[in-house]
Amino acid sequence: MSDVLLPGNGPAPPSDEFAAGYGEPLDRVLDPRAWQPADQLDDLYRRLDEEVDEALRQADATKLAVRQHIFGRIEEARLASRDLGDEIGFYAATPELIRRQHFGLLFRGGVEAADGTSVAHDTLPLTVMSIGVVLVSYDGSYGTWGHRLYRRDLRLRGMTPFDELVALLDRRIRENGHPADRHARLTQLGRSGIMAYMERAILLEMGRAPWRLGHGNPVSFPLLTGSGSAEFLRKSLDLLRRLIDFEKFVFVQSETTERDLLTIGDALRPLEYVVYDTAEDAMRRIVEAETYLRRSRDEAREFIDEYGPKLVRGVYRASEFAPPYVFYAHRERVHEAALIALADSTLHEHRGFPLLIDLADAVARAVFDPASIADLVRAAYAARGKPYRYLSERETR
């Protein structure tokens, strides 16, 4: 479906992409004489109004074109698809269907949502990471799980202090300036990777409701890449296999860079949704672009071959006032999943995002207060007579 929005015979891109996107040449933007004093706001307000007005006018025209032409092509793709059959397409829910989800499933505790929070306090001698995950439902039940990780570069293991120091400096010199350095990879694994894993593990293994509601892409980047760890990749793929085999799940993303999906979603009216494609191609692009050990790449490809066609993605709009959101579901349960996401999102009209995920997030931030870990670390250093030595400049402003 990635070619739906590509007619193939459109105009060539302009030579000056910056000017085409921003409406003024880069040379002018970088000229201090073209900038205005902060106290002269009339022109700024006028330009803002003009830009918003024109952007909305063009967006309305695009919505109409999408509804008239693209939705029809999606239906044609549905009829021609051998992989997804009847799942691909444009759909509209009814208030009665939404009511059934509210009173027949959601308000009876038939859906549980998980969300997590993580924070790291990074100092030269020690990085402390706090990770928490919360599971909630509308019947009032909830659970919380937390863990802290302590990351130290310097851990003496049978070496003399001098030899360990030399090895430490050598590692840090080699890591300088490399975004994929060892310290950064381990920090990413500790925060985003492990939190994503535990959100899904708790949702799958600790949940008791018939349906599970998750936040983000179920096959998220840290899990599909293993965050640079072959061992973590194997464990992640095993968990994802079990999650997809469970079938009764729906994941909703807060935001996405998939602008083709957002363009289609922006043309939707309230309670409408589109089942767009499988997640297979998107996952494959990640695997082919990332650096893996040969065995790890083969394992990731095998997972995608088997489970990529089972995971579908779409986009829905719950409210006239809210943006569209991308969702993921099992292909055999995609319509049930879309209705659950829509029903829960209508409870928060101005956001149009699942209220149960917002509830899990609020509980997670209250139980695992991000500010508390920093305060505890600072207090620990202060108790040892070093209250400021390892604080950043921003922390002491």
Salt bridges, closest charged atoms under 4 A:
GLU24 OE1 - ARG28 NH1 2.76
ASP31 OD1 - ARG33 NE 3.20
ASP43 OD1 - ARG46 NH2 3.91
GLU50 OE2 - ARG46 NH1 3.11
GLU51 OE2 - ARG47 NE 2.78
GLU54 OE2 - ARG57 NH2 2.57
ASP60 OD1 - LYS63 NZ 3.84
GLU75 OE1 - ARG78 NE 3.13
ASP86 OD1 - ARG78 NH1 3.48
GLU96 OE2 - ARG99 NH2 3.14
GLU96 OE2 - ARG100 NE 3.34
ASP115 OD1 - HIS215 ND1 3.16
ASP122 OD2 - HIS183 NE2 3.47
ASP153 OD1 - ARG151 NH2 3.00
ASP153 OD2 - ARG172 NH2 2.96
ASP153 OD1 - HIS183 ND1 3.98
ASP170 OD2 - ARG174 NE 2.99
GLU199 OE1 - ARG200 NH1 3.48
GLU205 OE2 - ARG242 NH1 3.02
ASP238 OD2 - ARG242 NE 3.45
ASP245 OD1 - LYS310 NZ 3.93
GLU247 OE2 - HIS330 NE2 3.87
GLU247 OE1 - ARG333 NE 3.52
GLU258 OE2 - ARG313 NH1 3.51
ASP266 OD1 - ARG317 NH2 3.33
GLU272 OE1 - ARG67 NH1 2.94
ASP277 OD1 - ARG313 NE 2.67
GLU280 OE2 - ARG284 NH2 2.76
GLU288 OE1 - ARG301 NH2 2.91
ASP298 OD1 - ARG301 NH1 3.92
GLU299 OE2 - ARG295 NE 3.42
ASP305 OD1 - ARG284 NH2 3.02
GLU336 OE2 - ARG333 NH1 3.37
ASP358 OD2 - HIS348 ND1 3.00
ASP358 OD1 - ARG351 NH2 2.86
ASP361 OD2 - ARG365 NE 2.85
ASP375 OD1 - ARG378 NH1 3.46
GLU393 OE2 - ARG397 NE 2.78
GLU395 OE2 - HIS121 NE2 3.11
GLU395 OE2 - ARG378 NH2 2.93
